[in-house]
């Protein structure tokens, strides 16, 4: 079953809090990769999250909780059949919310403005830093944090882009970061609760933070995977 950007799917997960998921990754990515990026449709969100949410059907689609999920026809995929498609206006509003949440206008506009930690930075995943996350396929994966620090501190969640040392041929979707042997998998950004981040100093990888150049490269990859170029231009001209 092909997966197309802007389509709302059922989620075939017993007891899932989300009522569905909107595909946000572009169709070139969707056709080539085993995972697709989605934004969940939930019943409601806390007040602080409403600025990143789109009222849709019987709930809200939130841009603050992107997920990478296996795509059909993989039998382990959580994506069920498509049930609706967002209008161009609805998709545009969601794109702009995602741009703001990921702080893309400040990262990609002229001189990058780097977010600063807030509060006790040892208690939450910090933007631009690298942490070990959950065990996937028998290996504890490393993630670069791309969500805003205030959100990371207050929500109990954080969004991370997985890294890999495997050879990749696309430098935009998989930009080289850190030591030149590591790449960021921009289409695999996913939301994790604090309990799945290894926050202790002794659990942190080396190096444990990125450079400005690294984060700009990741931001460009996210823009392409999520097809946000037009949204960025709209925000710049607003």
N, C-alpha and C positions, 0 to 999 in steps of 0.2 A: 504494500500500500504506500504510494508516494506521500510525502509530507510536504506541505506548502506553508510558506510564511503567512502569518495573519489568520491562520485557521484555528478555531477552538476545537479541542478534542476532549472527549471523556477521559478520565483517568481510571484505569482498571486496577485500582489498589484498594483492597478491603479496608474500610475505616479511615481512608485518606481524608485529611482536613480540607484539602482543595477539592473544589467541585468540578474542576476541569483545568486545562492548560492551553495557553495561546502560544503557538510556534512563533518565535521571534528571529531565529537564525535565517539567513538568506537561502534561497533555493539552490544556489550552487553548493553551499555547504551541506544542505540537507540531502542533496543527491550523491555527495561524495563520501560522507562520513557516517559512522555507525551510531553517533549520538547527535541529537538536535538540541537547541536551546529553547526553553519555554519560560513563560511567565504564568504563575498560577492564578486561577480564578478562585477566590475565597469568599466566604460569607460576609466578612467585614475585616477592617484593619484598625489598629490603634490610631488615635488622632495624629500622632507624629508621622504616620505613614501615609496619610490621606493625600499629601501633596504629590506623592508618587503613584497614586492609584486612579484607575479609570472605572467609573460606575458602569457595569455591564450586566445585562440580564438580571439575575437575582442575586448579584454579588458585586465584587470589584476585582479587576485584574490589577495586580500590584507589580510595579517595575522594581521594587526593592528586594525581590526574592527570586532572581533568575536561577534556573536549574538546568543542568545538563542531563538528559535522559536518553536511554537507548531508543532507537527509532524502529518502527515496524519495518520489515516483518520479523525482526528478532523476537523470539518467543518470550524473552524476558522484558520486553518493552512495556512500560506502564501506560503508554499512549493508546487509548481506545479509538473507536471510529470518530471521524470529524463530525461535528454537529452544527457548526456555524462558521461564518467568516466575518471578521471585523470590517466595517466600512473604512474607506480611506481616511475619513476624519477621525474615527476612533483609533485606527492604527497610528495616525500621525500624532495624536495626543499621547499615546502610549510611548512612542518613540522619543518625544520630547521629555517625558518623565524619566525615561531610562538615561537619556543624555545628562539630565540634571543630577540624577542619583549617582551616576558614575563619575561625576565632576568633569565630564569631557570638555565642555566649553573652556574651563580654566586651564586644563592640561594642554589643549591643542590650539589655544588662541594666543599667538605671539609668544611672550615669555611665560613659560608654565608657572602657575601659582600652586605651590605644593601645600597640601593640607598639613596642619600641625596636630599632634596628639592632644587630647583633652582629658583632664582628670588623671587618674592613676593608670598609666599606659601598660602596666604589667597585668591588668585584669581583663583585657580584651584584645582581640587581634587588631593591630595597628596598620593603617593604610600604608602600602609600599613595603611592608615587612614580609618575611617569608617564615612560614610555620609548617610543621608536620601536621597532617590532618588524619582522616580515617584510613584504615587499611582497605585497599582496593586491589583485587586480583593478587592477593597475597603479599602486597607491598604497601608500606605506609607512605602515602603520597605527600608531596610538598606543594604548597599553595602560596601564591602572592595575593595579598589582600588588596581589593580594588574598591571596596565600599567605604563610605565616609566614616571618619572616626567617631563623630557624635552618634551616628547610627550604630556603629559597632559597640560603642560603650553602653548605650541605653536599651537596645533591642534584644540583647542576648543572641544575636545572629551576626554573621559577617559573610561577605561574598569573596570567594577566592578563585583565582585562575590557576589551574593545575600546571605544574612544570614537568618537563620530560628531558631526558638526554638522548632520546632516540633521534635518528636522522629524519628530518622533515624537508620537503622540497619547497614549501610555501613560506617565504620569510615574512609575509604580512599576517597571515593567520597564526603562524608559529614563530614570532620574532625571537632572535637570539638575544639573551640577556645574561647578566652576571659575568661568568667566566668565559663566555664564548662557546661553551659546550652544552649550555642549558637553554631550553626554549620554553616560552610560555604558550600554552594551548588555549588561545583566546576563545574558541568555541566551547570550551569545557568549563567556563565559569559556573560556579554553583554556590548555593547558600548552605551554610553549615551552622548549627548551634555551637555556642561556646564550648560545650562538653566534648565536641569532636576536634577542637583545636588544641594542640599541645603547647600551652602557653608558658610553661616553666623554662627558665633560662637554660637549664641543662638539656632540655628537649629540643632546643632550637638548632636548626642546621647552620652550617658555615658556608658562605656568608649568610647572615640573617636579615639583611635588608638590601634593597635595590638602589639603583641610581635614578636620577631624573630622566636620563636617556632611556633607561629600561621602561619606566612607567609611561613615558610618551609613546614608545613603541607598542606597549601593551594597549594603550588607549586607541592607537590607530588600528590595531588588530580588532579590537572590540567594535569600533565604528564599522569596519568592513563586514565582519561576521554578522552583526546585527542590522546592517544596512541603514546606518544612521546619518549618512552624509547630508541628505536633504533636511533632516531634522536639525542638525547642527547649523546649517545655513539659515533656517527659519529663526532659530534662537538668536543667531548673530544679528539678524536684521530686525528683530522685535523691538 
